[in-house]
Structures are given as structure tokens and as C-alpha cells.
Amino acid sequence: MSQLPPAGTPAKEFFERFVPQAFAAHPIPDDAKQVDVMLGVRLEGEGGGEWRFHLKNGELQVAPGATEDAAFTVIQSVVDWRGALWEGRGGVFGRQSQALFQPGAGGGASGAIPPSALSALQALRGVIKMVVMGDKGGDWAVAFKLGPGPVPAQPTTTVSITADDAAALERGELDPMQAFMAGRIQVAGDITLLMQMQAIQMQAAASQPRKA
């Protein structure tokens, strides 16, 4: 995984300079070379903005601009974005949300999401919001908008978990299904959208070649 720039790096510099350089320095998976998809980032608050990530023919281009046509958009406050990158906030969910933009963090040019899943995600519509409650510094959150279109006023689905349980999931001490059945992972809104997203990710991951 590429070494992060210093804490306090402006979002504009991080996305428009660091991210393209980091991806250029890492090998692009073969399945990513066949992908033509637009991703987005929307940071809310002071120092925020919107950026477009165009992954095409194994190359990544980043530019500021509206993300309404993006297949998959990360939406977050500037404070929580910085907290995930430089302070370890959000636990496993913080690392997964940022893996998209850190080559080597979870699969190269697509981070936590396999490249073959990105195009499929644009067929979905809605916003899934993840909330880690009681995290250091207060509750931490990130939202994922699936499919193109404007950002709705309210998330379609909200998934909430305590910071302690999120840490237990990462350590393998807590089974996700058991946590859900026991109410330790709470889902409000459209659970079908969450299941559809997970199914696409699982199918894409299963189709990837195994590393020797």
C-alpha cells in the first residue's frame, strides 16, 4: 500500500496529486484493464468538494467535478475522511472505505471492491450509510451512493455498529451473521439494497483468479 502523505494534506492535493501518482506506481490487475467506469468522491464541510475518478483501459484520471454520473460515489464529511486516513477512525469500515483510493490496500486499482463489480454497481440505486457508534472522537460515518443520479436527502439504508463490535469483526472474534441476528449490527431502511451490493461484491471476488 502506498505511504500516505502527511496528515493535514488538503483534499484537493490528496485526490488530484497523490492518488494518481500512487496508482501509477502500482501494477493494474488484468480485470481493471477492461473496465470503463466513473467513480466519485464527495467530501462535505470546510476543505471539501467533489472529484471524479475515471478508470479506463487500466488508467486512472482524477479531476474535480460533479459526480452525478458516477457508478459509485463515496460521501463523507471532511472530518471523518481525515479521521479514517490518518487517525484510524471507523475501524475496518474506515479502512475499507478508503481502500478504493489507496492502491495495494485491497486489490490494486479498485481497492476494496473488485473492478468487475464496479460496472454492476451502477445498475443499483440508493445510498448505503455506515455508522460506527462510540468511535474515538465520536460517531464516525461514511455513505456509498450506488448508481448515477443526485444524492438523495436521506440514505436508503443505514447500517450501525458500535466501535467495539467493529473491532471484534476485524479481529475475527465476531461473526457478521451472528452479530446481525443478535442485533449488534442494526440495519434501518431497505435491507434489500445492502444484500444486492454484497452479492455483487461476492460474485466479483469469487470470479477473480487466486494468487499463487
N, C-alpha and C positions, 0 to 999 in steps of 0.2 A: 504494500500500500504506500502511496506517495506520502512523504512527510508534509504535514500541514504547514502553511505559512504562519507567521506569528499571530498570536491572539490579538484581536483588535483590527485585523486586516479588513478594510472596507468590503462590503458585499460585492460591489462593482468590480474591484480588483480581484477578489476571490473567484468569481464566476467567469469574468472575461479574460483573465490572465492565467491564474493558477490552474483552473480546471482544464483548459485546452492544452497547456503545457504538460500537465500530468498525464492526460490521455495519450498525447503524442509520444510519451516516453514509455508507454506500456503496450505490449502486444494486444492486438484486437482479436477476440475469438472469431472463428470462422463464421458462426451463425450471425454475428453482428455485422459482418461484411455484406450480408444480403438484406439488411434492414434499412428501410427508409421511413423514419418516424420523427415526429416533433415532440419533444418533452418540454416541460415548463417549470419554472420556479417563481413563486410569488411570495415575497417577504413583506410583511406588514409592520409598520412602525418607522421610527426615525432611522434613516440609512437604508431603507428597504427599496423595493422596486420589483420589476418583472423581467425575467430573462427567458429566452428561447434557446433550446438545445436541439440542433438538427443533426441527427445521426443518419448518415447516408454513405453507402459504399465504404464502410469502415472508417469514415472520417467524422469528426465532431466539430461543428461550428456553433459558437455561442455568441449571442447578440442580445442587447436589451430590446424589449418589445412585448406587446400584448400576447397572452398565452391562450386565448380562447380557442385556437385551432389545435392545441396540443393534445396528444393522445393520453398523456399522463402528466399531471401537474402537482408538485409539492407546494403546499400552502402552509406558512408558518410565520410566527412573529419573529422579528429580528432577535429578540432576547432569547427565545427558545432555540433558534437556529444556532446562535453563538454558543448557547449552553450545551447543545449536543456535540458540536465540533471540538470545543476547547475545554469544556468543564465536565464532560462525561454525563450530562443530564439526559434523562429519558431512558437510560439503561440500554437494553437490547433493542428497543424500538427507536431510540435515538441513533444508534449505530446503523440500523437498517435503513432509516430514512435518509441518512447522509451517504450511504454506500453507493447510491445512484451516481454521485458526483465525485467519488473517490476511487479511481481505478485500483484494483487489487484488493479492495475491501470486501468484495463479494461476487466476483465473477467478471472483472475487467470492465469493458465498456458499458455495461448495463448495471453494475453494482449488484444490489440485492435481487433484482428482477432479471431473469434470463432474457436476452434480446428477442428471442422468438415470442415472448409473451407480450412485448410492448405493443405490437400491432393489434393483437387480440384485445387488449385492454380498451382500445378506443371504441370498441363495439358496446362497451358498458356506459352507463350514465349515472352519475351521482358523486357524492363526496363521502369518503370514509374518514372519520376523525379518531385519532388515537389519543387518549389522555392517560398519563401516568400520574396518579394522585400521591401527594405527600412526598414528592421528589425533593431533593435538596434545593432550596431556593423557591419552593412552592410547586404547584401542579405544572406539569410540562405537557405540551401538546403539539401534534403535527396532523395535518389533513392531506389526503390524497384525492384529487379530482380525477375521476375516470371519464375519459371521452372528452371531445371538444364541447365548447359552449361556455357561456358566462358562469361565474362562480355563484351558486345559489346563496341566499341569505343564511340558510341553516344547513348543517350537514345532513345527509341522507341516513347515515349510520354512525353512531358514536360507540367506540369500544373503550371501556375504562378498566384500569387495573391499578392496584397500589404499587408503589415503588418496591416494596419488599417482595411482593409476588412476582413482579417483573424480573427482579434479580434472581429469584428462585427458578423461574423459567429458563433464564440464561445458563444457570449452573446445572440444569437438568434435574433439579430436585422437585419440580412441579410439572406434571403432565398437563398440556394445554386443554385437552378434552375434559379431564377430571376437574381442572380449575374452572372451566366453563360450567360444567354440571353442578359444581358446588357454589356457584355464584361469585367466585373470586375474580372471574372475568365477566364483566357486565356489558351487555350489548343492548343499545337502545335504537329504535328505528328499524330500518329494513335489513334484517339479517341475511336475506337472500343475496343482496349485493355483496356482502362480505364473503359469502360462500362462493359466489361466482368468481370473485377476484382470486381467492385462494385456489380454486380449481384450475384457473388459467395458469397460475404460477407453478402449481404442482405438475400439471401436464407438460409445461415447457421444460421444467427442471428434469423430469423423467426422460425427456427426449434428447437431452444433452449427452454427448459421449462421456464415458467415465475416464477419469485421468488414470494413467498407468501408475 
